[in-house]
Amino acid sequence: MTPDWIAVDWGTSNLRAWAMGPEGILAQAMSDDGMGRLSPDRFEQALLSVIAPWLGSAVMPVIACGMVGSRQGWHEAPYRAVPCPPLDRAGMVRVPVNDPRIAVYIAPGLKQVQPADVMRGEETQIAGALALHPGFDGVMCLPGTHSKWAQISAGEVVSFQTYLTGELFALLSEHSVLRHGMAGTGWDDAAFDAGLSAALSRPDRIGAQLFTLRAEGLLAGLSPDSARARLSGLLIGVELAAAKPYWLGQAVTLIGAEALCRSYARALAAQGVEARTLPATECTLAGLASLARTLETAR
Amino acid sequence: MTPDWIAVDWGTSNLRAWAMGPEGILAQAMSDDGMGRLSPDRFEQALLSVIAPWLGSAVMPVIACGMVGSRQGWHEAPYRAVPCPPLDRAGMVRVPVNDPRIAVYIAPGLKQVQPADVMRGEETQIAGALALHPGFDGVMCLPGTHSKWAQISAGEVVSFQTYLTGELFALLSEHSVLRHGMAGTGWDDAAFDAGLSAALSRPDRIGAQLFTLRAEGLLAGLSPDSARARLSGLLIGVELAAAKPYWLGQAVTLIGAEALCRSYARALAAQGVEARTLPATECTLAGLASLARTLETAR
């Protein structure tokens, strides 16, 4: 089995690769050699250890997106400034490698000067969503560690904004005093809704809502499932409060992990906003494939 | 040197003890045997290893406050419900010990049923502030890992509210993606003021303000000192936005670490609120001393 090209999503904490043929995915592999744990001279070996079984005698195009292209990554792929199409051929950076069997390209991220913002990886998902739904005009939301909201028009990212929601949830639920009342993995939709509604109606009071989760655990028997779900509702609510200019009166396309997108869709539905969800990996691959096609055309 | 009694402030991360004589502090000592790292059977030895040099032939009263009295601590001192005086003789819990040279008492914390809230340790500082300023009526703010705002009237804590501000600052500046742009220990008053003003005027937009610190570091050369000071301003601003019912039109007494109280005083002054600062340790000792006097009276 020799693929036409190899797709790579290389983030801070892991590396995922797909062997791509004319009909789509032939094989996939991953490792925890994320950009965050590699020095620049170790990226090529980390990549080869995952994709070596797919290499043949011809030079294999490898197209990567994500934090691998940051200044602290393998090789910097300088941000492109919005408004611009999420990906384009000219922005791709060819990485010098030692192994003659691979030709590695990194897709650059996007930057916005005012208000200052950056993304790396999400631009590829946005490009993929556009490839899957040509002519899309509207708002995309990519929930995650750093949630992104993007305004898309005429094939370009017009503006975007990042929220620390996922990272705040992880820090508060695993590393703050609130963790004591949040063990386990269960869920409570009603508690999520209550947190969401409290944060959306009075986002200015978020500072007072967090410790209450701990105090209700101590004094009123708030269950760990309810506490965790309400924290999620509070944080997504504060994000939605700030992102209102993006979603108010709009149809929203969500791109991300299934469970998280379900929470966002539920939150948006409570505000009368309909959301459609696209799977993140499918979008990533469609975005990288659009770059692969431009390479073929250029050959 | 044999003191009359020993004061102990025993929090989650350390233990501080003072040998107290008729004129005040005779000696002090501390260890990092905080409540967070001790199982119940190790508290007595942890205490003795700090205070043993001060013990004589008579039984020594030891009066402790803080997390040592929590359910996970040495011996639970059940919360007293507000409204009530911050400390009183009847609430003190005598801890069973093996060493006949010590008589250990723990001061209980306070709870508020609705909105649910708790404190342990701060009630002693409030009692101390009242002892230092008898007849005080108004608002006390105790900035810290978990900032507390308390309404005091007629010698009682009427209501209080806790904010995770200090813990959020530590998590975001040391453990989130923002840490990359916040190394060092310098400061920037103008950046603090800018963050404060942004958060106070639009607290609903806090979700969008945090990642901007990282993006401005990458794109606009925001310095680590400015980024850290602006984060502090943003978080204190969000706290002040939610705590407005406490401070609006009030004189505020701050109790806490000097530099942090200066930041809060600066923030309050920008809102036209005058704040007086009392040193935290002095208040803790005055609060514990008020309990020591009730013990003497009872003997």
Interface residues (C-beta under 8 A of the other chain):
Chain A: Y79 K111 Q112 V113 P115 A116 D117 V118 H146 Q161 T162 Y163 L164 T165 E167 L168 L171 L172 H175 S176 V177 L178 P203 D204 R205 I206 G207 A208 L210 F211 T212 R214 A215 E216 L218 L219 A220 V238 E239 A241 A242 A243
Chain B: Y79 K111 Q112 V113 P115 A116 D117 V118 H146 Q161 T162 Y163 L164 T165 E167 L168 L171 L172 H175 S176 V177 L178 P203 D204 R205 I206 G207 A208 L210 F211 T212 R214 A215 E216 L218 L219 A220 V238 E239 A241 A242 A243
